[in-house]
Amino acid sequence: MPEAFRTLRVPASSANLGPGFDALGMALGIYLECRFRPAPRLSIRASGCDADLISTGEDNLIWQAARRVGARDPVELIVHNAIPLGKGLGSSAAATVAGLAIGAELAGLRWDRWRVLEEAVRMEGHPDNACACVLGGIVASAVDACGVPRATRFELHPRFGVAVVVPDFVLPTKESRGVLPESYLKSDTIFNVQRAALLVAALSTGASEAFPAALEDRLHQRFRFALVPGLEEVTTLRAPGLLGCALSGAGPSILVFFERGYEQVCELARSVFLQHGRGAEILHVSVADQGYRFLETPDAL
């Protein structure tokens, strides 16, 4: 009789949050779910959002990450994905974290969450998405001089809400990162350090008066205006109850912060995309209070 399936769930994530370039991340209540068990041969099936873009062969990112940590015997892997791919919502980080957690489990490594995080950051090359996937909540992160990720999570203040506006086109991370400069002016660096500190304090305490200044950025978004139609207008939107908008990760999705009771302001960001001839959908999401986790019910999917 074959072994019972185990189930793993990993949240999506939004990185940068405006001024926190490669330092701030937020786990979102949109999930990648994987059922897995040992099998005579590798078998991968995918369903859900953008399932046709998920490889079912040896090059599947989840399986590649699992093999990286010592999983060698083939598995049966059933993937149900709710994270839009190539839209700046941490789909690759979620797949990487899923593979590492599954691989460590299959190899009997008894890795704790921090060990998974360390390997995920090494694979991703930056800590923001991976830390959110592993720890949940909003996470401030850095990599120390020895290459070890350091991260602290906190909760979004209950008076604030978030949504994601997802346009109908893909922006490859490599292309989005390729337009960024190799160096920055001292004044721009100081500008972002100030606002990143302000943003962390405002999101955790509910200080709405810190916005929209707390979401201003000079390190990455303006260089990406040409890649995301309407991005410049979106980041300057102002309305009662709207705290501000920011590019989600490398884009093209937009993260919208608002005061509870003003959910309708998300339509303003969506309308900008429409004005530029691009369709978009609004995902009203919660901040995921947990990172990846194994579900107790094997048939949770």
BAVEX-517505 format. One record per residue (C-alpha): residue number from 1; x, y, z. Coordinates in steps of 0.02 Angstrom, whole numbers, always signed. Example, Ala and Ser with C-alpha at 12.3 -4.5 7.8 and 13.67 -1.06 7.14 Angstrom:
% residues 2
- 1, +615, -225, +390
- 2, +684, -53, +357
***
This chain:
% residues 301
- 1, +0, +0, +0
- 2, +72, +171, -45
- 3, +114, +294, +92
- 4, -12, +428, +137
- 5, +9, +599, +61
- 6, +77, +742, +164
- 7, +21, +920, +127
- 8, +120, +1081, +132
- 9, +53, +1257, +111
- 10, +162, +1409, +71
- 11, +98, +1589, +59
- 12, +127, +1713, -80
- 13, +225, +1869, -39
- 14, +248, +2050, -88
- 15, +423, +2123, -75
- 16, +496, +2297, -56
- 17, +334, +2381, +0
- 18, +393, +2542, -79
- 19, +554, +2603, +5
- 20, +608, +2437, +81
- 21, +701, +2376, -73
- 22, +764, +2198, -45
- 23, +730, +2219, +141
- 24, +542, +2217, +176
- 25, +419, +2080, +131
- 26, +239, +2035, +171
- 27, +160, +1863, +169
- 28, -8, +1860, +79
- 29, -156, +1744, +103
- 30, -138, +1666, -70
- 31, -60, +1494, -67
- 32, +41, +1364, -156
- 33, -14, +1193, -91
- 34, +81, +1032, -120
- 35, +34, +853, -83
- 36, +179, +733, -91
- 37, +231, +555, -53
- 38, +367, +433, -107
- 39, +330, +346, -271
- 40, +411, +220, -391
- 41, +441, +361, -517
- 42, +430, +549, -522
- 43, +253, +608, -553
- 44, +203, +792, -547
- 45, +29, +860, -579
- 46, -20, +1043, -571
- 47, -186, +1133, -559
- 48, -248, +1306, -516
- 49, -183, +1476, -569
- 50, -63, +1471, -718
- 51, -51, +1282, -702
- 52, -1, +1269, -885
- 53, +159, +1365, -843
- 54, +212, +1245, -705
- 55, +333, +1112, -766
- 56, +286, +932, -730
- 57, +459, +866, -769
- 58, +628, +854, -684
- 59, +654, +1042, -702
- 60, +504, +1083, -590
- 61, +568, +1214, -468
- 62, +492, +1129, -316
- 63, +575, +964, -361
- 64, +740, +1050, -401
- 65, +742, +1131, -229
- 66, +698, +966, -147
- 67, +842, +880, -235
- 68, +960, +1019, -181
- 69, +939, +967, +1
- 70, +956, +781, -26
- 71, +790, +713, -89
- 72, +841, +579, -214
- 73, +702, +451, -220
- 74, +559, +495, -337
- 75, +396, +567, -273
- 76, +218, +592, -323
- 77, +188, +779, -312
- 78, +17, +859, -334
- 79, +25, +1048, -344
- 80, -122, +1165, -326
- 81, -69, +1344, -356
- 82, -163, +1505, -320
- 83, -15, +1625, -343
- 84, -9, +1716, -512
- 85, +158, +1678, -597
- 86, +272, +1817, -658
- 87, +168, +1951, -573
- 88, +280, +2003, -427
- 89, +193, +1897, -295
- 90, +337, +1785, -245
- 91, +288, +1630, -343
- 92, +469, +1573, -364
- 93, +507, +1602, -180
- 94, +353, +1501, -131
- 95, +407, +1357, -245
- 96, +584, +1364, -178
- 97, +528, +1362, +4
- 98, +406, +1221, -34
- 99, +540, +1116, -115
- 100, +666, +1144, +24
- 101, +539, +1101, +160
- 102, +481, +947, +65
- 103, +658, +892, +24
- 104, +716, +910, +204
- 105, +565, +809, +260
- 106, +595, +670, +134
- 107, +781, +664, +175
- 108, +748, +656, +362
- 109, +854, +810, +395
- 110, +746, +881, +535
- 111, +776, +1058, +475
- 112, +697, +1194, +577
- 113, +616, +1348, +499
- 114, +775, +1451, +508
- 115, +877, +1320, +417
- 116, +749, +1317, +277
- 117, +755, +1507, +275
- 118, +944, +1512, +260
- 119, +945, +1396, +111
- 120, +798, +1485, +28
- 121, +886, +1654, +40
- 122, +1043, +1576, -33
- 123, +943, +1511, -181
- 124, +840, +1669, -206
- 125, +986, +1789, -189
- 126, +888, +1913, -81
- 127, +793, +1889, +82
- 128, +628, +1983, +69
- 129, +511, +1858, -17
- 130, +590, +1704, +62
- 131, +578, +1775, +238
- 132, +394, +1816, +215
- 133, +359, +1641, +146
- 134, +446, +1560, +294
- 135, +394, +1673, +439
- 136, +228, +1750, +386
- 137, +169, +1925, +431
- 138, +274, +2075, +380
- 139, +460, +2043, +389
- 140, +611, +2158, +396
- 141, +764, +2062, +341
- 142, +949, +2074, +302
- 143, +1095, +1958, +266
- 144, +1240, +1978, +387
- 145, +1426, +1982, +350
- 146, +1435, +1792, +361
- 147, +1294, +1769, +237
- 148, +1166, +1721, +370
- 149, +992, +1796, +350
- 150, +925, +1896, +497
- 151, +740, +1933, +504
- 152, +608, +2001, +620
- 153, +422, +1988, +588
- 154, +280, +2099, +647
- 155, +93, +2113, +619
- 156, +1, +2237, +512
- 157, -98, +2355, +623
- 158, -283, +2305, +620
- 159, -340, +2477, +561
- 160, -250, +2447, +395
- 161, -291, +2329, +252
- 162, -202, +2276, +92
- 163, -253, +2221, -81
- 164, -160, +2174, -239
- 165, -204, +2239, -412
- 166, -143, +2110, -538
- 167, -130, +2167, -720
- 168, -151, +2053, -871
- 169, +32, +2048, -921
- 170, +192, +1969, -856
- 171, +353, +2058, -811
- 172, +504, +1942, -793
- 173, +605, +1979, -636
- 174, +767, +1977, -737
- 175, +702, +2114, -851
- 176, +636, +2218, -706
- 177, +800, +2206, -611
- 178, +899, +2240, -768
- 179, +843, +2422, -776
- 180, +910, +2465, -603
- 181, +1071, +2564, -586
- 182, +1231, +2496, -509
- 183, +1247, +2642, -387
- 184, +1140, +2778, -308
- 185, +1160, +2955, -248
- 186, +1188, +2977, -62
- 187, +1032, +3088, -53
- 188, +923, +2952, -131
- 189, +992, +2820, -13
- 190, +955, +2929, +138
- 191, +782, +2965, +68
- 192, +742, +2778, +64
- 193, +819, +2736, +232
- 194, +712, +2869, +314
- 195, +553, +2809, +232
- 196, +585, +2624, +261
- 197, +607, +2659, +447
- 198, +450, +2766, +447
- 199, +351, +2632, +354
- 200, +394, +2494, +478
- 201, +342, +2603, +624
- 202, +182, +2660, +538
- 203, +124, +2487, +483
- 204, +149, +2415, +656
- 205, +74, +2558, +757
- 206, -67, +2614, +642
- 207, +4, +2789, +618
- 208, -95, +2839, +463
- 209, -23, +3015, +467
- 210, +145, +2942, +410
- 211, +69, +2908, +238
- 212, +90, +2932, +93
- 213, +269, +2987, +131
- 214, +309, +2819, +211
- 215, +285, +2730, +43
- 216, +393, +2847, -62
- 217, +542, +2771, -150
- 218, +690, +2825, -258
- 219, +786, +2662, -276
- 220, +683, +2553, -392
- 221, +508, +2606, -441
- 222, +548, +2758, -549
- 223, +669, +2654, -653
- 224, +528, +2533, -690
- 225, +398, +2662, -747
- 226, +428, +2618, -930
- 227, +402, +2432, -895
- 228, +235, +2448, -806
- 229, +108, +2558, -895
- 230, +26, +2672, -766
- 231, +150, +2638, -625
- 232, +200, +2820, -609
- 233, +17, +2875, -593
- 234, -24, +2735, -471
- 235, +115, +2782, -351
- 236, +51, +2961, -344
- 237, -133, +2919, -316
- 238, -213, +3012, -171
- 239, -388, +2987, -98
- 240, -472, +2980, +73
- 241, -432, +2814, +155
- 242, -295, +2771, +30
- 243, -127, +2757, +119
- 244, -33, +2731, -43
- 245, +20, +2609, -178
- 246, +183, +2520, -216
- 247, +249, +2402, -346
- 248, +239, +2224, -281
- 249, +412, +2149, -293
- 250, +480, +2167, -469
- 251, +302, +2196, -532
- 252, +192, +2218, -624
- 253, +64, +2194, -484
- 254, +24, +2340, -369
- 255, +9, +2328, -181
- 256, -125, +2445, -111
- 257, -127, +2498, +72
- 258, -288, +2573, +139
- 259, -380, +2610, +299
- 260, -514, +2482, +342
- 261, -682, +2535, +273
- 262, -605, +2613, +118
- 263, -581, +2456, +15
- 264, -657, +2544, -137
- 265, -497, +2646, -162
- 266, -420, +2491, -242
- 267, -526, +2529, -395
- 268, -423, +2685, -422
- 269, -266, +2582, -455
- 270, -362, +2462, -566
- 271, -434, +2606, -666
- 272, -259, +2671, -705
- 273, -216, +2506, -789
- 274, -379, +2514, -886
- 275, -336, +2690, -945
- 276, -174, +2619, -1015
- 277, -267, +2481, -1107
- 278, -225, +2343, -985
- 279, -349, +2234, -893
- 280, -323, +2201, -707
- 281, -406, +2111, -563
- 282, -412, +2158, -380
- 283, -366, +2025, -253
- 284, -428, +2072, -80
- 285, -305, +1974, +25
- 286, -260, +1958, +206
- 287, -84, +1962, +275
- 288, -42, +1779, +307
- 289, -1, +1765, +491
- 290, +98, +1604, +465
- 291, +234, +1555, +345
- 292, +245, +1383, +266
- 293, +166, +1242, +364
- 294, +127, +1059, +350
- 295, -59, +1029, +365
- 296, -123, +898, +484
- 297, -258, +837, +366
- 298, -178, +739, +223
- 299, -326, +767, +108
- 300, -332, +956, +138
- 301, -329, +987, -49
***
